[in-house]
Amino acid sequence: ELRDQAYENSLIYKKRAKKLHDPKIKNRIFNVGDQVLLFISCLKIFSGKLKTHWSGSFTITKVYPYGTAKLSYVDGSNFKVNCHRLKHYYGGDVRPMEIPDFQTFPKDQ
């Protein structure tokens, strides 16, 4: 009997939490030509801290299904990202994008 009450109480709690949480979710719909910012998280090994910032502004050149977009930067570089890492850009000051220089190594044969 106590288990039944606990189960019912958990259902009531879940309904209330969902009712409070759902209106706060922003609907992010991206279209071709939109200006967006890109979320970048970097783990600094020596400082031991996770540093995050938004960089941009990028222009969306193509929107793929399942939440993927192709971005283009002012210098002409293009790349695909997950739309969860994007937010709309409406103007203002933004840090310039820093592209890390990754070295690629050939596969061992």
Biopython code that builds the backbone (N, CA, C, O; Angstrom):
import numpy as np
from Bio.PDB.StructureBuilder import StructureBuilder

atoms = [
    (1, "GLU", "N", (0.821, -1.186, 0.000)),
    (1, "GLU", "CA", (0.000, 0.000, 0.000)),
    (1, "GLU", "C", (0.872, 1.259, 0.000)),
    (1, "GLU", "O", (0.562, 2.228, -0.694)),
    (2, "LEU", "N", (1.941, 1.248, 0.762)),
    (2, "LEU", "CA", (2.842, 2.400, 0.775)),
    (2, "LEU", "C", (3.534, 2.568, -0.576)),
    (2, "LEU", "O", (3.793, 3.686, -1.022)),
    (3, "ARG", "N", (3.827, 1.443, -1.213)),
    (3, "ARG", "CA", (4.459, 1.522, -2.530)),
    (3, "ARG", "C", (3.521, 2.162, -3.546)),
    (3, "ARG", "O", (3.959, 2.941, -4.393)),
    (4, "ASP", "N", (2.231, 1.837, -3.467)),
    (4, "ASP", "CA", (1.255, 2.431, -4.382)),
    (4, "ASP", "C", (1.184, 3.944, -4.192)),
    (4, "ASP", "O", (1.117, 4.697, -5.163)),
    (5, "GLN", "N", (1.198, 4.379, -2.939)),
    (5, "GLN", "CA", (1.163, 5.817, -2.661)),
    (5, "GLN", "C", (2.430, 6.499, -3.177)),
    (5, "GLN", "O", (2.365, 7.589, -3.747)),
    (6, "ALA", "N", (3.563, 5.864, -2.978)),
    (6, "ALA", "CA", (4.818, 6.445, -3.455)),
    (6, "ALA", "C", (4.807, 6.547, -4.980)),
    (6, "ALA", "O", (5.276, 7.537, -5.542)),
    (7, "TYR", "N", (4.278, 5.534, -5.642)),
    (7, "TYR", "CA", (4.202, 5.547, -7.098)),
    (7, "TYR", "C", (3.289, 6.672, -7.576)),
    (7, "TYR", "O", (3.634, 7.396, -8.510)),
    (8, "GLU", "N", (2.134, 6.823, -6.947)),
    (8, "GLU", "CA", (1.200, 7.887, -7.324)),
    (8, "GLU", "C", (1.811, 9.258, -7.068)),
    (8, "GLU", "O", (1.650, 10.173, -7.876)),
    (9, "ASN", "N", (2.511, 9.403, -5.947)),
    (9, "ASN", "CA", (3.146, 10.682, -5.638)),
    (9, "ASN", "C", (4.237, 11.018, -6.661)),
    (9, "ASN", "O", (4.404, 12.177, -7.038)),
    (10, "SER", "N", (4.972, 10.002, -7.102)),
    (10, "SER", "CA", (6.013, 10.265, -8.097)),
    (10, "SER", "C", (5.395, 10.698, -9.424)),
    (10, "SER", "O", (5.949, 11.558, -10.108)),
    (11, "LEU", "N", (4.258, 10.117, -9.795)),
    (11, "LEU", "CA", (3.578, 10.533, -11.025)),
    (11, "LEU", "C", (3.087, 11.976, -10.924)),
    (11, "LEU", "O", (3.197, 12.747, -11.877)),
    (12, "ILE", "N", (2.549, 12.327, -9.768)),
    (12, "ILE", "CA", (2.084, 13.703, -9.558)),
    (12, "ILE", "C", (3.256, 14.672, -9.655)),
    (12, "ILE", "O", (3.142, 15.730, -10.274)),
    (13, "TYR", "N", (4.385, 14.311, -9.043)),
    (13, "TYR", "CA", (5.573, 15.163, -9.087)),
    (13, "TYR", "C", (6.073, 15.326, -10.520)),
    (13, "TYR", "O", (6.435, 16.430, -10.928)),
    (14, "LYS", "N", (6.096, 14.238, -11.283)),
    (14, "LYS", "CA", (6.571, 14.307, -12.663)),
    (14, "LYS", "C", (5.682, 15.207, -13.514)),
    (14, "LYS", "O", (6.184, 15.958, -14.350)),
    (15, "LYS", "N", (4.362, 15.138, -13.310)),
    (15, "LYS", "CA", (3.449, 15.995, -14.064)),
    (15, "LYS", "C", (3.690, 17.462, -13.740)),
    (15, "LYS", "O", (3.724, 18.303, -14.639)),
    (16, "ARG", "N", (3.856, 17.771, -12.457)),
    (16, "ARG", "CA", (4.095, 19.164, -12.056)),
    (16, "ARG", "C", (5.435, 19.674, -12.580)),
    (16, "ARG", "O", (5.528, 20.803, -13.061)),
    (17, "ALA", "N", (6.465, 18.846, -12.486)),
    (17, "ALA", "CA", (7.785, 19.252, -12.972)),
    (17, "ALA", "C", (7.753, 19.483, -14.478)),
    (17, "ALA", "O", (8.361, 20.432, -14.974)),
    (18, "LYS", "N", (7.054, 18.631, -15.202)),
    (18, "LYS", "CA", (6.940, 18.787, -16.656)),
    (18, "LYS", "C", (6.185, 20.069, -16.997)),
    (18, "LYS", "O", (6.555, 20.779, -17.932)),
    (19, "LYS", "N", (5.132, 20.366, -16.242)),
    (19, "LYS", "CA", (4.345, 21.568, -16.488)),
    (19, "LYS", "C", (5.184, 22.829, -16.262)),
    (19, "LYS", "O", (5.018, 23.817, -16.977)),
    (20, "LEU", "N", (6.079, 22.800, -15.279)),
    (20, "LEU", "CA", (6.940, 23.950, -15.020)),
    (20, "LEU", "C", (8.094, 24.036, -16.024)),
    (20, "LEU", "O", (8.502, 25.133, -16.404)),
    (21, "HIS", "N", (8.605, 22.914, -16.443)),
    (21, "HIS", "CA", (9.795, 22.882, -17.293)),
    (21, "HIS", "C", (9.500, 23.168, -18.762)),
    (21, "HIS", "O", (10.256, 23.900, -19.401)),
    (22, "ASP", "N", (8.435, 22.618, -19.311)),
    (22, "ASP", "CA", (8.160, 22.699, -20.747)),
    (22, "ASP", "C", (8.009, 24.124, -21.291)),
    (22, "ASP", "O", (8.507, 24.391, -22.385)),
    (23, "PRO", "N", (7.354, 25.046, -20.595)),
    (23, "PRO", "CA", (7.258, 26.404, -21.168)),
    (23, "PRO", "C", (8.602, 27.123, -21.270)),
    (23, "PRO", "O", (8.725, 28.076, -22.039)),
    (24, "LYS", "N", (9.606, 26.692, -20.516)),
    (24, "LYS", "CA", (10.902, 27.366, -20.528)),
    (24, "LYS", "C", (11.803, 26.899, -21.665)),
    (24, "LYS", "O", (12.846, 27.504, -21.909)),
    (25, "ILE", "N", (11.419, 25.834, -22.363)),
    (25, "ILE", "CA", (12.221, 25.326, -23.470)),
    (25, "ILE", "C", (12.020, 26.239, -24.675)),
    (25, "ILE", "O", (10.892, 26.497, -25.095)),
    (26, "LYS", "N", (13.134, 26.724, -25.221)),
    (26, "LYS", "CA", (13.062, 27.611, -26.380)),
    (26, "LYS", "C", (13.033, 26.779, -27.654)),
    (26, "LYS", "O", (13.800, 25.830, -27.817)),
    (27, "ASN", "N", (12.143, 27.151, -28.537)),
    (27, "ASN", "CA", (12.047, 26.470, -29.823)),
    (27, "ASN", "C", (13.041, 27.122, -30.770)),
    (27, "ASN", "O", (12.848, 28.264, -31.187)),
    (28, "ARG", "N", (14.090, 26.411, -31.106)),
    (28, "ARG", "CA", (15.130, 26.958, -31.970)),
    (28, "ARG", "C", (14.939, 26.427, -33.387)),
    (28, "ARG", "O", (15.250, 25.274, -33.685)),
    (29, "ILE", "N", (14.431, 27.279, -34.234)),
    (29, "ILE", "CA", (14.246, 26.926, -35.637)),
    (29, "ILE", "C", (15.222, 27.774, -36.440)),
    (29, "ILE", "O", (15.169, 29.003, -36.398)),
    (30, "PHE", "N", (16.110, 27.113, -37.167)),
    (30, "PHE", "CA", (17.123, 27.807, -37.946)),
    (30, "PHE", "C", (16.802, 27.690, -39.428)),
    (30, "PHE", "O", (16.390, 26.635, -39.910)),
    (31, "ASN", "N", (17.000, 28.800, -40.143)),
    (31, "ASN", "CA", (16.759, 28.844, -41.580)),
    (31, "ASN", "C", (18.034, 29.268, -42.297)),
    (31, "ASN", "O", (18.943, 29.825, -41.680)),
    (32, "VAL", "N", (18.101, 29.008, -43.587)),
    (32, "VAL", "CA", (19.261, 29.402, -44.388)),
    (32, "VAL", "C", (19.368, 30.924, -44.378)),
    (32, "VAL", "O", (18.381, 31.628, -44.595)),
    (33, "GLY", "N", (20.573, 31.422, -44.123)),
    (33, "GLY", "CA", (20.815, 32.861, -44.087)),
    (33, "GLY", "C", (20.783, 33.462, -42.699)),
    (33, "GLY", "O", (21.124, 34.634, -42.538)),
    (34, "ASP", "N", (20.388, 32.705, -41.690)),
    (34, "ASP", "CA", (20.362, 33.214, -40.316)),
    (34, "ASP", "C", (21.779, 33.413, -39.801)),
    (34, "ASP", "O", (22.686, 32.652, -40.136)),
    (35, "GLN", "N", (21.958, 34.448, -38.980)),
    (35, "GLN", "CA", (23.222, 34.673, -38.289)),
    (35, "GLN", "C", (23.142, 33.963, -36.943)),
    (35, "GLN", "O", (22.174, 34.137, -36.204)),
    (36, "VAL", "N", (24.162, 33.159, -36.623)),
    (36, "VAL", "CA", (24.143, 32.374, -35.391)),
    (36, "VAL", "C", (25.483, 32.471, -34.676)),
    (36, "VAL", "O", (26.499, 32.845, -35.262)),
    (37, "LEU", "N", (25.456, 32.121, -33.387)),
    (37, "LEU", "CA", (26.658, 31.990, -32.572)),
    (37, "LEU", "C", (26.881, 30.516, -32.298)),
    (37, "LEU", "O", (25.925, 29.744, -32.224)),
    (38, "LEU", "N", (28.135, 30.121, -32.147)),
    (38, "LEU", "CA", (28.503, 28.730, -31.916)),
    (38, "LEU", "C", (29.042, 28.585, -30.508)),
    (38, "LEU", "O", (29.919, 29.345, -30.097)),
    (39, "PHE", "N", (28.523, 27.609, -29.758)),
    (39, "PHE", "CA", (28.978, 27.337, -28.398)),
    (39, "PHE", "C", (30.227, 26.483, -28.456)),
    (39, "PHE", "O", (30.242, 25.430, -29.094)),
    (40, "ILE", "N", (31.284, 26.941, -27.782)),
    (40, "ILE", "CA", (32.549, 26.215, -27.765)),
    (40, "ILE", "C", (32.932, 25.948, -26.319)),
    (40, "ILE", "O", (32.975, 26.865, -25.499)),
    (41, "SER", "N", (33.206, 24.696, -26.015)),
    (41, "SER", "CA", (33.700, 24.357, -24.682)),
    (41, "SER", "C", (35.089, 23.767, -24.832)),
    (41, "SER", "O", (35.311, 22.878, -25.654)),
    (42, "CYS", "N", (36.001, 24.254, -24.055)),
    (42, "CYS", "CA", (37.399, 23.820, -24.141)),
    (42, "CYS", "C", (37.857, 23.379, -22.763)),
    (42, "CYS", "O", (37.657, 24.091, -21.779)),
    (43, "LEU", "N", (38.457, 22.235, -22.692)),
    (43, "LEU", "CA", (39.032, 21.771, -21.439)),
    (43, "LEU", "C", (40.497, 22.174, -21.431)),
    (43, "LEU", "O", (41.307, 21.642, -22.191)),
    (44, "LYS", "N", (40.825, 23.121, -20.562)),
    (44, "LYS", "CA", (42.211, 23.551, -20.430)),
    (44, "LYS", "C", (42.913, 22.570, -19.509)),
    (44, "LYS", "O", (42.610, 22.513, -18.317)),
    (45, "ILE", "N", (43.833, 21.808, -20.039)),
    (45, "ILE", "CA", (44.468, 20.723, -19.283)),
    (45, "ILE", "C", (45.261, 21.258, -18.104)),
    (45, "ILE", "O", (45.194, 20.701, -17.008)),
    (46, "PHE", "N", (46.004, 22.320, -18.312)),
    (46, "PHE", "CA", (46.897, 22.794, -17.259)),
    (46, "PHE", "C", (46.161, 23.560, -16.168)),
    (46, "PHE", "O", (46.543, 23.489, -15.000)),
    (47, "SER", "N", (45.113, 24.289, -16.531)),
    (47, "SER", "CA", (44.378, 25.017, -15.501)),
    (47, "SER", "C", (43.368, 24.114, -14.801)),
    (47, "SER", "O", (42.947, 24.410, -13.683)),
    (48, "GLY", "N", (42.972, 23.006, -15.452)),
    (48, "GLY", "CA", (42.039, 22.078, -14.841)),
    (48, "GLY", "C", (40.606, 22.557, -14.853)),
    (48, "GLY", "O", (39.772, 22.035, -14.113)),
    (49, "LYS", "N", (40.303, 23.549, -15.686)),
    (49, "LYS", "CA", (38.951, 24.102, -15.714)),
    (49, "LYS", "C", (38.350, 23.956, -17.106)),
    (49, "LYS", "O", (39.057, 23.930, -18.114)),
    (50, "LEU", "N", (37.041, 23.862, -17.128)),
    (50, "LEU", "CA", (36.313, 23.814, -18.387)),
    (50, "LEU", "C", (35.919, 25.240, -18.743)),
    (50, "LEU", "O", (35.147, 25.870, -18.020)),
    (51, "LYS", "N", (36.437, 25.748, -19.837)),
    (51, "LYS", "CA", (36.157, 27.118, -20.260)),
    (51, "LYS", "C", (35.153, 27.066, -21.400)),
    (51, "LYS", "O", (35.319, 26.298, -22.347)),
    (52, "THR", "N", (34.122, 27.879, -21.308)),
    (52, "THR", "CA", (33.109, 27.901, -22.353)),
    (52, "THR", "C", (32.902, 29.326, -22.831)),
    (52, "THR", "O", (33.053, 30.273, -22.059)),
    (53, "HIS", "N", (32.560, 29.483, -24.090)),
    (53, "HIS", "CA", (32.206, 30.785, -24.630)),
    (53, "HIS", "C", (31.468, 30.602, -25.957)),
    (53, "HIS", "O", (31.469, 29.524, -26.551)),
    (54, "TRP", "N", (30.842, 31.687, -26.397)),
    (54, "TRP", "CA", (30.143, 31.699, -27.675)),
    (54, "TRP", "C", (31.019, 32.431, -28.671)),
    (54, "TRP", "O", (31.566, 33.486, -28.350)),
    (55, "SER", "N", (31.164, 31.900, -29.864)),
    (55, "SER", "CA", (31.934, 32.593, -30.885)),
    (55, "SER", "C", (31.088, 32.694, -32.145)),
    (55, "SER", "O", (30.132, 31.941, -32.328)),
    (56, "GLY", "N", (31.442, 33.612, -32.991)),
    (56, "GLY", "CA", (30.677, 33.771, -34.210)),
    (56, "GLY", "C", (30.950, 35.135, -34.795)),
    (56, "GLY", "O", (31.984, 35.710, -34.456)),
    (57, "SER", "N", (30.173, 35.667, -35.585)),
    (57, "SER", "CA", (28.896, 35.199, -36.065)),
    (57, "SER", "C", (29.067, 34.412, -37.357)),
    (57, "SER", "O", (29.888, 34.751, -38.211)),
    (58, "PHE", "N", (28.288, 33.373, -37.476)),
    (58, "PHE", "CA", (28.323, 32.497, -38.630)),
    (58, "PHE", "C", (27.020, 32.647, -39.399)),
    (58, "PHE", "O", (26.014, 33.103, -38.855)),
    (59, "THR", "N", (27.048, 32.265, -40.652)),
    (59, "THR", "CA", (25.857, 32.275, -41.485)),
    (59, "THR", "C", (25.509, 30.837, -41.841)),
    (59, "THR", "O", (26.374, 30.061, -42.248)),
    (60, "ILE", "N", (24.247, 30.490, -41.685)),
    (60, "ILE", "CA", (23.799, 29.142, -42.030)),
    (60, "ILE", "C", (23.637, 29.065, -43.543)),
    (60, "ILE", "O", (22.896, 29.846, -44.140)),
    (61, "THR", "N", (24.343, 28.109, -44.159)),
    (61, "THR", "CA", (24.247, 27.946, -45.612)),
    (61, "THR", "C", (23.333, 26.795, -46.003)),
    (61, "THR", "O", (22.768, 26.799, -47.097)),
    (62, "LYS", "N", (23.180, 25.809, -45.124)),
    (62, "LYS", "CA", (22.288, 24.690, -45.416)),
    (62, "LYS", "C", (21.827, 24.079, -44.106)),
    (62, "LYS", "O", (22.607, 23.959, -43.161)),
    (63, "VAL", "N", (20.562, 23.694, -44.049)),
    (63, "VAL", "CA", (20.012, 23.021, -42.874)),
    (63, "VAL", "C", (19.697, 21.587, -43.269)),
    (63, "VAL", "O", (18.942, 21.342, -44.210)),
    (64, "TYR", "N", (20.279, 20.646, -42.544)),
    (64, "TYR", "CA", (20.071, 19.225, -42.795)),
    (64, "TYR", "C", (18.998, 18.697, -41.845)),
    (64, "TYR", "O", (18.713, 19.328, -40.828)),
    (65, "PRO", "N", (18.400, 17.551, -42.162)),
    (65, "PRO", "CA", (17.428, 16.974, -41.225)),
    (65, "PRO", "C", (18.116, 16.511, -39.949)),
    (65, "PRO", "O", (19.337, 16.361, -39.907)),
    (66, "TYR", "N", (17.333, 16.290, -38.929)),
    (66, "TYR", "CA", (17.786, 15.782, -37.631)),
    (66, "TYR", "C", (18.720, 16.744, -36.914)),
    (66, "TYR", "O", (19.630, 16.306, -36.209)),
    (67, "GLY", "N", (18.513, 18.053, -37.078)),
    (67, "GLY", "CA", (19.211, 19.032, -36.266)),
    (67, "GLY", "C", (20.664, 19.269, -36.588)),
    (67, "GLY", "O", (21.470, 19.450, -35.675)),
    (68, "THR", "N", (21.025, 19.274, -37.851)),
    (68, "THR", "CA", (22.391, 19.567, -38.264)),
    (68, "THR", "C", (22.357, 20.732, -39.238)),
    (68, "THR", "O", (21.444, 20.838, -40.057)),
    (69, "ALA", "N", (23.365, 21.617, -39.149)),
    (69, "ALA", "CA", (23.431, 22.763, -40.048)),
    (69, "ALA", "C", (24.849, 22.945, -40.560)),
    (69, "ALA", "O", (25.820, 22.619, -39.877)),
    (70, "LYS", "N", (24.952, 23.471, -41.776)),
    (70, "LYS", "CA", (26.258, 23.795, -42.350)),
    (70, "LYS", "C", (26.463, 25.292, -42.184)),
    (70, "LYS", "O", (25.634, 26.093, -42.615)),
    (71, "LEU", "N", (27.576, 25.666, -41.553)),
    (71, "LEU", "CA", (27.868, 27.063, -41.273)),
    (71, "LEU", "C", (28.988, 27.556, -42.170)),
    (71, "LEU", "O", (29.855, 26.784, -42.580)),
    (72, "SER", "N", (28.965, 28.847, -42.473)),
    (72, "SER", "CA", (30.083, 29.461, -43.187)),
    (72, "SER", "C", (30.541, 30.672, -42.390)),
    (72, "SER", "O", (29.736, 31.415, -41.828)),
    (73, "TYR", "N", (31.863, 30.849, -42.356)),
    (73, "TYR", "CA", (32.477, 31.952, -41.626)),
    (73, "TYR", "C", (32.887, 33.015, -42.637)),
    (73, "TYR", "O", (32.880, 32.759, -43.841)),
    (74, "VAL", "N", (33.243, 34.195, -42.163)),
    (74, "VAL", "CA", (33.594, 35.308, -43.036)),
    (74, "VAL", "C", (34.779, 34.965, -43.940)),
    (74, "VAL", "O", (34.820, 35.385, -45.097)),
    (75, "ASP", "N", (35.748, 34.199, -43.413)),
    (75, "ASP", "CA", (36.935, 33.865, -44.210)),
    (75, "ASP", "C", (36.672, 32.772, -45.248)),
    (75, "ASP", "O", (37.576, 32.420, -46.005)),
    (76, "GLY", "N", (35.465, 32.236, -45.297)),
    (76, "GLY", "CA", (35.101, 31.256, -46.312)),
    (76, "GLY", "C", (35.129, 29.814, -45.854)),
    (76, "GLY", "O", (34.825, 28.919, -46.643)),
    (77, "SER", "N", (35.483, 29.559, -44.605)),
    (77, "SER", "CA", (35.512, 28.175, -44.123)),
    (77, "SER", "C", (34.093, 27.686, -43.851)),
    (77, "SER", "O", (33.258, 28.431, -43.338)),
    (78, "ASN", "N", (33.828, 26.428, -44.199)),
    (78, "ASN", "CA", (32.518, 25.804, -44.012)),
    (78, "ASN", "C", (32.670, 24.562, -43.160)),
    (78, "ASN", "O", (33.663, 23.844, -43.277)),
    (79, "PHE", "N", (31.684, 24.297, -42.293)),
    (79, "PHE", "CA", (31.683, 23.075, -41.504)),
    (79, "PHE", "C", (30.285, 22.793, -40.991)),
    (79, "PHE", "O", (29.443, 23.688, -40.917)),
    (80, "LYS", "N", (30.046, 21.527, -40.637)),
    (80, "LYS", "CA", (28.752, 21.098, -40.109)),
    (80, "LYS", "C", (28.807, 21.060, -38.590)),
    (80, "LYS", "O", (29.831, 20.707, -38.006)),
    (81, "VAL", "N", (27.693, 21.427, -37.950)),
    (81, "VAL", "CA", (27.581, 21.339, -36.495)),
    (81, "VAL", "C", (26.182, 20.884, -36.124)),
    (81, "VAL", "O", (25.250, 20.952, -36.925)),
    (82, "ASN", "N", (26.063, 20.423, -34.901)),
    (82, "ASN", "CA", (24.775, 20.078, -34.337)),
    (82, "ASN", "C", (24.074, 21.373, -33.935)),
    (82, "ASN", "O", (24.712, 22.261, -33.370)),
    (83, "CYS", "N", (22.789, 21.499, -34.212)),
    (83, "CYS", "CA", (22.058, 22.735, -33.916)),
    (83, "CYS", "C", (21.894, 22.987, -32.420)),
    (83, "CYS", "O", (21.521, 24.090, -32.020)),
    (84, "HIS", "N", (22.168, 21.979, -31.587)),
    (84, "HIS", "CA", (22.118, 22.205, -30.144)),
    (84, "HIS", "C", (23.225, 23.152, -29.703)),
    (84, "HIS", "O", (23.131, 23.753, -28.633)),
    (85, "ARG", "N", (24.268, 23.294, -30.506)),
    (85, "ARG", "CA", (25.390, 24.164, -30.175)),
    (85, "ARG", "C", (25.211, 25.571, -30.728)),
    (85, "ARG", "O", (26.131, 26.384, -30.626)),
    (86, "LEU", "N", (24.055, 25.885, -31.312)),
    (86, "LEU", "CA", (23.830, 27.177, -31.945)),
    (86, "LEU", "C", (22.784, 27.984, -31.205)),
    (86, "LEU", "O", (21.899, 27.436, -30.548)),
    (87, "LYS", "N", (22.903, 29.309, -31.324)),
    (87, "LYS", "CA", (21.820, 30.190, -30.915)),
    (87, "LYS", "C", (21.818, 31.385, -31.853)),
    (87, "LYS", "O", (22.849, 31.737, -32.426)),
    (88, "HIS", "N", (20.652, 32.010, -32.006)),
    (88, "HIS", "CA", (20.507, 33.122, -32.934)),
    (88, "HIS", "C", (21.353, 34.305, -32.482)),
    (88, "HIS", "O", (21.505, 34.552, -31.285)),
    (89, "TYR", "N", (21.904, 35.033, -33.453)),
    (89, "TYR", "CA", (22.731, 36.212, -33.199)),
    (89, "TYR", "C", (21.962, 37.436, -33.667)),
    (89, "TYR", "O", (21.556, 37.517, -34.826)),
    (90, "TYR", "N", (21.761, 38.392, -32.757)),
    (90, "TYR", "CA", (20.980, 39.578, -33.076)),
    (90, "TYR", "C", (21.821, 40.847, -33.114)),
    (90, "TYR", "O", (21.266, 41.936, -33.259)),
    (91, "GLY", "N", (23.132, 40.744, -32.989)),
    (91, "GLY", "CA", (24.013, 41.912, -33.030)),
    (91, "GLY", "C", (24.740, 42.090, -31.712)),
    (91, "GLY", "O", (24.385, 41.478, -30.705)),
    (92, "GLY", "N", (25.764, 42.935, -31.729)),
    (92, "GLY", "CA", (26.551, 43.175, -30.527)),
    (92, "GLY", "C", (27.968, 42.666, -30.703)),
    (92, "GLY", "O", (28.335, 42.171, -31.769)),
    (93, "ASP", "N", (28.763, 42.793, -29.644)),
    (93, "ASP", "CA", (30.161, 42.375, -29.696)),
    (93, "ASP", "C", (30.286, 40.891, -29.400)),
    (93, "ASP", "O", (29.671, 40.371, -28.469)),
    (94, "VAL", "N", (31.090, 40.224, -30.207)),
    (94, "VAL", "CA", (31.342, 38.796, -30.037)),
    (94, "VAL", "C", (32.834, 38.563, -30.207)),
    (94, "VAL", "O", (33.484, 39.222, -31.018)),
    (95, "ARG", "N", (33.371, 37.625, -29.441)),
    (95, "ARG", "CA", (34.777, 37.252, -29.576)),
    (95, "ARG", "C", (35.054, 36.698, -30.965)),
    (95, "ARG", "O", (34.229, 35.962, -31.507)),
    (96, "PRO", "N", (36.196, 37.035, -31.552)),
    (96, "PRO", "CA", (36.519, 36.404, -32.836)),
    (96, "PRO", "C", (36.787, 34.922, -32.650)),
    (96, "PRO", "O", (37.247, 34.484, -31.595)),
    (97, "MET", "N", (36.495, 34.168, -33.681)),
    (97, "MET", "CA", (36.640, 32.718, -33.586)),
    (97, "MET", "C", (38.113, 32.322, -33.601)),
    (97, "MET", "O", (38.892, 32.818, -34.414)),
    (98, "GLU", "N", (38.480, 31.427, -32.698)),
    (98, "GLU", "CA", (39.827, 30.890, -32.655)),
    (98, "GLU", "C", (39.749, 29.436, -33.095)),
    (98, "GLU", "O", (39.172, 28.605, -32.394)),
    (99, "ILE", "N", (40.321, 29.124, -34.240)),
    (99, "ILE", "CA", (40.292, 27.756, -34.746)),
    (99, "ILE", "C", (41.579, 27.072, -34.320)),
    (99, "ILE", "O", (42.659, 27.484, -34.743)),
    (100, "PRO", "N", (41.491, 26.026, -33.484)),
    (100, "PRO", "CA", (42.712, 25.338, -33.070)),
    (100, "PRO", "C", (43.350, 24.613, -34.248)),
    (100, "PRO", "O", (42.657, 24.139, -35.148)),
    (101, "ASP", "N", (44.669, 24.533, -34.232)),
    (101, "ASP", "CA", (45.407, 23.877, -35.302)),
    (101, "ASP", "C", (45.631, 22.427, -34.913)),
    (101, "ASP", "O", (46.553, 22.115, -34.160)),
    (102, "PHE", "N", (44.779, 21.532, -35.429)),
    (102, "PHE", "CA", (44.895, 20.113, -35.130)),
    (102, "PHE", "C", (45.802, 19.460, -36.160)),
    (102, "PHE", "O", (45.655, 19.683, -37.362)),
    (103, "GLN", "N", (46.729, 18.662, -35.688)),
    (103, "GLN", "CA", (47.595, 17.931, -36.599)),
    (103, "GLN", "C", (46.978, 16.564, -36.840)),
    (103, "GLN", "O", (46.498, 15.916, -35.911)),
    (104, "THR", "N", (46.995, 16.137, -38.078)),
    (104, "THR", "CA", (46.470, 14.812, -38.390)),
    (104, "THR", "C", (47.638, 13.883, -38.667)),
    (104, "THR", "O", (48.610, 14.259, -39.321)),
    (105, "PHE", "N", (47.529, 12.697, -38.172)),
    (105, "PHE", "CA", (48.576, 11.705, -38.336)),
    (105, "PHE", "C", (48.071, 10.602, -39.256)),
    (105, "PHE", "O", (46.905, 10.218, -39.167)),
    (106, "PRO", "N", (48.925, 10.083, -40.138)),
    (106, "PRO", "CA", (48.479, 9.006, -41.027)),
    (106, "PRO", "C", (48.222, 7.725, -40.247)),
    (106, "PRO", "O", (48.850, 7.471, -39.220)),
    (107, "LYS", "N", (47.287, 6.923, -40.751)),
    (107, "LYS", "CA", (46.967, 5.651, -40.100)),
    (107, "LYS", "C", (48.109, 4.667, -40.283)),
    (107, "LYS", "O", (48.787, 4.665, -41.311)),
    (108, "ASP", "N", (48.314, 3.834, -39.280)),
    (108, "ASP", "CA", (49.326, 2.790, -39.383)),
    (108, "ASP", "C", (48.814, 1.706, -40.316)),
    (108, "ASP", "O", (47.672, 1.261, -40.200)),
    (109, "GLN", "N", (49.646, 1.294, -41.222)),
    (109, "GLN", "CA", (49.237, 0.270, -42.187)),
    (109, "GLN", "C", (49.528, -1.108, -41.662)),
    (109, "GLN", "O", (49.250, -2.098, -42.339)),
]
sb = StructureBuilder()
sb.init_structure("model")
sb.init_model(0)
sb.init_chain("A")
sb.init_seg("    ")
for serial, (resi, resn, name, xyz) in enumerate(atoms, 1):
    if name == "N":
        sb.init_residue(resn, " ", resi, " ")
    sb.init_atom(name, np.array(xyz, "f"), 0.0, 1.0, " ", f" {name:<3s}", serial, name[0])
structure = sb.get_structure()
